[in-house]
Amino acid sequence: MNKGILIWAEISRDDYVNPVVFELAGRAAELSGALDESPVMALVMLKPEMIDKYKEAFSINGFDKVYYLENSEFGEYKTDIFSKIAVEAVKDINPEIFLIGATNQGRDIAPRISSALNTGLTADCTALDINENKKLAATRPTFGGQLMATILSKTFPQMATVRPGTFKAPKTDKRKETEFIKLDIDTGDIKSKIEILDFKKKICSELNDIDSSDIIVAGGRGMQTKEGFELLKKLADKLGGAVGASRVAVEMGLASQDCQVGQTGKTVSPKLYIACGISGALQHTIGMEQSHKIIAINTDPDAPIFQIADYGYVGDAFEVIPQLIEKL
């Protein structure tokens, strides 16, 4: 019998737990109540003797059980090794639901696991619920973000990948007496067909990363040119933040796709979101409406963005932003 909600606990090459793991833990705890208090579990693959480093983090974020595997090969993510071992681990754990963050690693490994397990996968979800039949109802954008589709799986485990930033990690200590279980899967002779020769972190020369920034300065059609986005970059640099973009701005070639916020881009929840020249269509706002404070700058006083903004300024961003930069 399938039981429990399992979360893929991604560890970075710098030995940090990806924040999306704890975001998923918070939502899994809520879903658990509709599943007769099913346990919230994690699956993590580690270098030898590293589990103690993470025990506190897993415990305070409300995990009931953490299943772990150790091998020196697990220091670098390698598709073939991780997916093969993960499949065997999931078979042993036999969860009802398996959630994976839609990170680069998650998007790579999730379809490989689901294919090997012959189960369905709902990718890039923006909402998770339990329906009246106690099945996972996973919602994701479709038709280029024009519609939202809620998908049910006919097979187990019910799998979904979820965009980072979609849910909030627990703000308070959800400490449990977490049980740490080392899986008895033979990993001694595993060999990868992949050899990593070098690792270079991608650093965008024009726009910086929005995934973990507390402050985002975002631009839309109203910024008009790449020079307009350079202006946003100057403001973001002054604030110690990052630059985001609407889908229209990306399609106009004003910004790269990895900076896109919205249904077909990233979901973010910074402390401060400054929307410049963004009309506020649903496609965009669904990706940033959970921001703690929203400031909107737009020449159109009837722009929908003002309906969700905490503060709004009706004016030309090309006039306002240089003044803000000067003040800062």
C-alpha positions in Angstrom: 0.0 0.0 0.0 1.4 3.4 -1.0 1.7 5.7 2.0 3.1 9.1 2.7 4.3 12.2 0.9 7.9 11.9 -0.3 10.1 15.0 -1.2 13.3 14.8 -3.3 15.8 16.6 -1.1 18.2 18.2 -3.5 21.7 19.0 -2.2 23.8 21.6 -4.0 27.4 21.0 -5.0 28.2 23.4 -2.1 26.5 21.1 0.3 23.3 23.2 0.9 19.8 21.9 0.9 17.9 23.7 -1.9 15.2 26.0 -0.3 12.5 24.4 -2.4 12.7 21.3 -0.3 11.4 23.2 2.7 8.8 25.0 0.7 7.5 21.6 -0.4 7.6 20.4 3.2 5.4 23.2 4.3 2.8 22.4 1.7 3.1 18.6 2.2 2.3 19.1 5.9 -0.9 20.9 4.9 -1.8 18.1 2.4 -1.1 15.5 4.9 -4.2 16.5 6.9 -6.4 15.4 4.1 -4.6 12.1 3.8 -5.2 10.8 7.3 -2.0 12.5 8.6 0.2 10.7 6.1 3.9 11.1 7.0 6.0 13.8 5.3 9.3 12.2 4.2 12.5 13.1 2.3 14.8 11.2 0.1 18.4 12.5 0.0 21.6 11.2 -1.6 24.8 12.3 0.2 28.5 12.0 0.4 29.6 9.7 3.2 29.2 10.9 6.8 27.2 14.0 5.9 23.8 13.3 7.2 24.5 14.8 10.6 25.0 18.2 8.9 21.3 18.3 7.8 19.5 16.6 10.7 18.5 19.9 12.4 17.2 21.5 9.2 15.0 18.5 8.4 13.7 18.2 11.9 12.7 21.9 12.3 10.9 21.8 8.9 8.5 19.1 10.0 9.8 15.9 8.3 8.6 12.7 9.9 11.2 10.5 8.1 14.3 11.1 6.1 15.6 8.3 3.9 19.2 8.7 2.9 21.9 7.0 0.8 25.6 7.6 1.1 28.3 7.2 -1.6 31.4 9.3 -2.6 29.9 9.5 -6.1 27.0 11.6 -4.8 29.1 14.7 -4.4 28.3 15.8 -8.0 24.9 15.4 -9.5 25.1 12.9 -12.4 21.9 12.0 -14.2 22.6 8.3 -14.8 23.6 7.4 -11.2 21.1 9.6 -9.4 18.1 8.5 -11.4 19.0 4.8 -11.2 19.5 4.8 -7.5 16.5 7.1 -6.8 14.2 4.7 -8.7 15.3 1.8 -6.4 14.8 4.0 -3.3 11.3 5.0 -4.3 10.4 1.4 -4.9 11.5 0.6 -1.3 9.8 3.6 0.3 6.6 3.2 -1.8 5.1 6.7 -1.3 1.6 7.8 -2.2 2.9 11.1 -3.5 6.4 12.1 -4.7 7.2 15.8 -5.0 10.3 17.3 -6.7 11.3 20.9 -7.0 11.3 22.2 -10.6 14.9 23.2 -10.4 17.4 22.3 -13.2 18.2 19.1 -11.3 14.6 18.3 -10.6 13.4 18.9 -14.2 16.2 16.5 -15.3 15.6 13.7 -12.9 11.8 13.7 -12.4 10.9 12.4 -15.9 13.6 9.7 -15.7 12.2 8.4 -12.4 8.6 8.6 -13.6 9.4 6.7 -16.8 11.3 4.0 -15.0 8.4 3.6 -12.5 5.8 3.7 -15.3 3.9 6.4 -13.5 2.5 9.8 -14.5 4.2 13.2 -13.9 2.7 16.6 -13.7 5.5 19.1 -14.4 6.0 22.7 -13.4 3.1 22.9 -11.0 1.9 26.2 -9.4 -0.7 24.6 -7.0 -1.2 21.3 -5.2 -4.4 20.1 -3.5 -6.1 16.9 -2.4 -9.4 16.3 -4.1 -12.6 14.7 -2.6 -11.3 11.2 -3.6 -8.0 11.8 -1.7 -6.0 12.1 -5.0 -3.3 14.6 -5.7 -4.7 17.5 -7.8 -1.8 19.2 -9.4 -2.3 22.5 -11.2 -0.1 23.9 -13.9 -0.3 26.5 -16.7 -1.1 25.2 -20.2 -1.7 26.6 -23.7 1.2 29.1 -23.3 -0.1 30.2 -19.9 -3.6 31.1 -21.2 -5.3 28.3 -19.1 -4.6 26.5 -15.8 -5.1 22.7 -15.9 -5.6 20.6 -12.9 -4.3 17.1 -13.5 -4.9 13.8 -11.6 -2.7 10.7 -11.9 -4.1 7.2 -12.4 -0.9 5.6 -11.2 1.3 5.6 -8.1 3.3 7.3 -6.9 1.5 10.4 -8.0 4.4 12.6 -9.1 4.7 16.3 -9.6 7.5 18.9 -10.0 6.8 22.3 -8.4 8.3 25.6 -9.2 10.6 27.1 -6.5 8.8 30.0 -4.7 5.3 28.6 -5.3 4.9 27.8 -1.6 6.3 29.3 1.6 8.7 27.4 3.8 7.5 27.1 7.4 8.1 30.4 9.2 8.0 28.8 12.7 9.8 25.8 14.1 7.8 22.7 13.1 10.2 20.4 14.9 9.5 16.7 14.9 11.3 13.7 16.2 12.5 12.9 12.7 13.5 9.4 12.0 16.6 9.1 9.9 16.7 5.8 7.9 19.7 4.6 5.9 18.5 2.7 2.9 20.0 -0.7 2.2 20.6 -0.3 -1.5 23.9 -1.5 -2.9 25.7 1.6 -4.2 29.2 0.3 -3.9 30.1 -0.5 -7.5 28.1 2.2 -9.2 29.9 3.9 -12.1 28.8 6.9 -14.1 29.2 7.3 -17.9 29.6 11.0 -17.2 32.8 12.6 -16.2 32.6 16.2 -15.0 35.7 18.0 -16.1 35.0 21.5 -14.9 32.1 23.5 -13.4 31.4 27.1 -14.3 28.6 28.9 -12.7 26.4 30.8 -15.2 26.5 34.5 -14.4 24.3 36.6 -16.7 26.2 39.7 -17.7 23.1 41.9 -18.0 20.6 40.6 -15.5 21.3 38.8 -12.3 19.5 35.9 -10.6 16.0 36.3 -9.3 15.5 32.9 -7.6 16.8 33.9 -4.2 16.8 37.8 -4.3 14.9 39.7 -1.6 14.5 42.6 -4.0 13.4 42.4 -7.6 13.1 45.3 -10.1 11.0 44.0 -13.0 10.2 45.5 -16.4 7.6 45.0 -19.0 6.6 46.3 -22.4 6.8 49.9 -21.1 10.5 49.7 -20.7 10.7 49.6 -24.5 14.4 48.9 -25.2 17.4 47.1 -23.8 18.6 50.5 -22.6 15.4 50.6 -20.5 16.4 47.3 -18.8 19.9 48.7 -18.2 18.2 51.4 -16.2 16.4 48.8 -14.2 19.7 47.0 -13.6 21.2 50.2 -12.2 18.4 50.5 -9.8 18.6 46.9 -8.8 22.3 47.2 -8.2 21.7 50.2 -5.9 19.2 48.2 -3.9 21.2 45.0 -3.9 18.5 43.2 -5.9 17.9 41.4 -9.2 16.1 42.2 -12.4 13.0 40.4 -13.6 10.9 40.7 -16.7 7.4 40.0 -18.0 6.8 37.5 -20.8 6.1 40.3 -23.3 9.5 41.9 -22.4 11.2 38.6 -23.0 9.4 38.1 -26.3 10.5 41.6 -27.3 14.1 40.6 -26.7 14.6 43.0 -23.9 15.6 40.3 -21.3 16.6 36.7 -21.2 14.1 34.0 -20.5 15.7 33.0 -17.2 14.6 36.4 -15.8 10.9 35.9 -16.8 8.3 36.0 -14.0 4.8 34.6 -14.4 2.9 31.5 -15.3 5.4 30.4 -18.0 8.4 31.8 -16.1 9.4 31.8 -12.5 7.3 32.2 -9.3 9.0 34.6 -6.9 8.1 36.0 -3.5 10.7 38.7 -2.6 10.4 41.2 0.2 10.1 44.0 -2.4 8.9 43.8 -6.0 9.1 46.9 -8.1 7.1 46.6 -11.3 8.1 49.1 -14.0 6.0 49.5 -17.2 4.2 46.2 -16.4 0.4 46.3 -17.1 -0.4 43.5 -14.6 -2.0 40.8 -16.7 -2.8 37.5 -14.8 -0.1 35.7 -16.7 2.5 37.9 -14.9 0.9 38.6 -11.5 0.3 34.9 -10.7 4.1 34.6 -10.5 4.7 37.6 -8.2 1.6 38.3 -6.2 3.0 36.7 -3.1 5.7 39.4 -2.8 5.7 41.0 0.6 5.5 44.5 -0.8 4.7 45.6 -4.4 5.5 49.0 -5.9 4.1 49.7 -9.3 5.2 52.4 -11.7 3.0 52.8 -14.8 1.8 55.7 -17.0 -1.7 54.1 -17.2 -3.7 54.9 -14.0 -6.1 52.0 -14.9 -3.4 49.4 -15.3 -4.4 46.2 -13.4 -1.0 46.1 -11.6 -2.3 48.9 -9.3 -5.0 46.5 -8.0 -2.4 44.3 -6.3 0.3 46.9 -5.6 0.9 48.2 -2.0 2.1 51.5 -3.5 1.5 52.9 -7.0 3.0 55.8 -8.9 1.3 57.0 -12.1 4.2 58.2 -14.2 6.9 57.5 -16.6 9.5 55.0 -15.3 12.2 56.7 -17.4 11.7 59.8 -15.3 11.1 58.2 -12.0 13.9 55.6 -11.9 16.8 58.0 -12.5 15.5 60.1 -9.6 15.4 57.0 -7.4 18.9 56.1 -8.4 20.1 59.6 -7.6 18.4 59.5 -4.2 20.0 56.1 -3.4 
